[in-house]
């Protein structure tokens, strides 16, 4: 047992915000911190951490406790394991007796597995540093331009080409070899007794959890030894099998190394492979992670959603990379995560099939001196829906069949969106991008969601009354005059115009309150892309986000729009004055009628003085009407 005074020491030394902040993104809220609860799925933060009390509580699932409870619940540790983990992190030494392998097994299979992984990682690192046995691994790292600092950061090692090097090492350390088989470190020899190493002549990348524990390994082949006739070539990567400590669908390579940068940049950059992560970290992109040899999973998206504000997709530029981008985009949209796609500058013009043109992967681009190009691509990443819409357009513009396939893909994306307002916005954006009627897009979405389709008569009627998305829908009159909405569309495509003299003059001519508020918010630094989505009806928002002015001379277009708005204001003022004069004439005519009635009475009464005065007033009033 751990002495009570040591437990108290650990509790006082442990920074509960720092411990929990390894797993979720926390934001200051008064004296406490808030974030998305890691114990149940939620989209609105209800998880609170009170550092002054050393306590956390979720108002959604009611889970609560101290720093020990959090580590035990989230990482599946016993109290002793949690205490040892926290003690090691915060420099509190825990007195304990030397343990035998039997006692270690009694403490739990999970702990024994983590100990085995730690032992294997240490062995692989020792081999990499060995002057002779580690030479192939070091040569490979040198060829890839990986520095020693990066090797240390990712705890990289090398599995020698020998058949039983690790198995012999574990046997010498009195490790549980059957447990090592379950972890995928070694395997039973098929024809004789004993064990052989699963990883041979491979660079070994430990998968480190945010708490520092090694959950498993991802090992890349290094050598190029010829394969015997009839044999399949070795797989490029060998990943650890599923186990109590290695859940591939929940783990991400580089997450432990990226979490601090993610907290600073408020984003995470998702790439395809281990070496993309390693190379980009070395180039200064430290918020980069990757799935482990498989497509992105909903569980991984939830992990990233808790730890960052947005996900930037930076997959390879080949067909597989494009497919992975679309898959990841759908998962992020379904989870209602802000998602962006980084495109290499010039990609659209070069005809590349994915985010990076010509099949270029991020690792190769950085290695070739393109770090600044890549940085610009990440910093200027495009909104996920916007990217999808116009990638679909570029795929489908050549022929009807291609457009039909593109529309089907688009429908699959929209079917993942829970919000009806967001679906309507996607309908408008895609209809504009594909140059088809919005009802065509909406029908495709309904098919993807399994909804019944309208009859041919209904479709024919809908076609007669619908309007094309590149025209101004009549409902825009509820938002403002068309000229005013066109101004916001122009400023959305060219935000550099905001706060220019002409734009400010145009702002003074806006009559729609929502559009005036959007312009004011944009001057304060908010994005019109986001403002349009949240403040305008779907049809108007789709028009604003359609990109119709992106390829036009913005200065000339703004000058024309300003002239139109000024002309409209002048015409409105003239109409107002005319109405005012008409109303004044009506008032004078009423006054003249009243005076005539009084004149008739005065004449009957014979009051000459009053008759003369009323006659003069009537004459003056008639002159004003004329």
Buried (B, 14 or more C-beta within 10 A) or exposed (E): EBEEEBBEBBBEBBBBBEBBBBBBBBEEEEEBBBBBBBBEEBEEBBBBBBBEEBBBBBEBBEBBBBBBBBBBBBBEBEBBBBBBBBBBBBEBEBEEEEEEEEEBBEBBBBBBBBBBBBBBBBBBBBBBBBEEBBEBBBEBBEEBBBEEEBBEBBBBBBBBBBBBBBBBBBBEEEBBBEBBBBBBBBEEEEEEEEBBBBBBBBBBBBBBBBBEBBBBBBBBBBEEEEEEEEEEEBEEBBBBEEBBBBBBBBBBBBBBBBBEBBBEBEBBBBBBBBBBBBBBBBBEBBBBBBBBBEEBBBEBBBBBBBBBBBBBBBBBBBEBBBBBBBBBBBBBBBBBBBBBBBBBEEBEEEEBBBBBBEBBBBBBBBBEEBBEBBBBBBEEBBBBBBBBBBBBBBBBEEEEEBBEBBBEBBBBBBBBBEEEEBBBBBBBBBBBBBEBBBBBBBBBBBBBBEEEEBEEEEBEEBEEEBBEBEEBBEEBEEBBBBBBBBBBBBBBBBEEBBEBEBBEEBBEBBEBEBBBEBBEBBEEEEEBBEBBBEBBBBBBBBBBBBBBBEEEEBEEBBEEBBEBBBEBEEEEEEEEEEEEEEEEEEEBEEBBEEBEEBBEEBEEEEEEEBBEBBEEBBEEBEEEEE
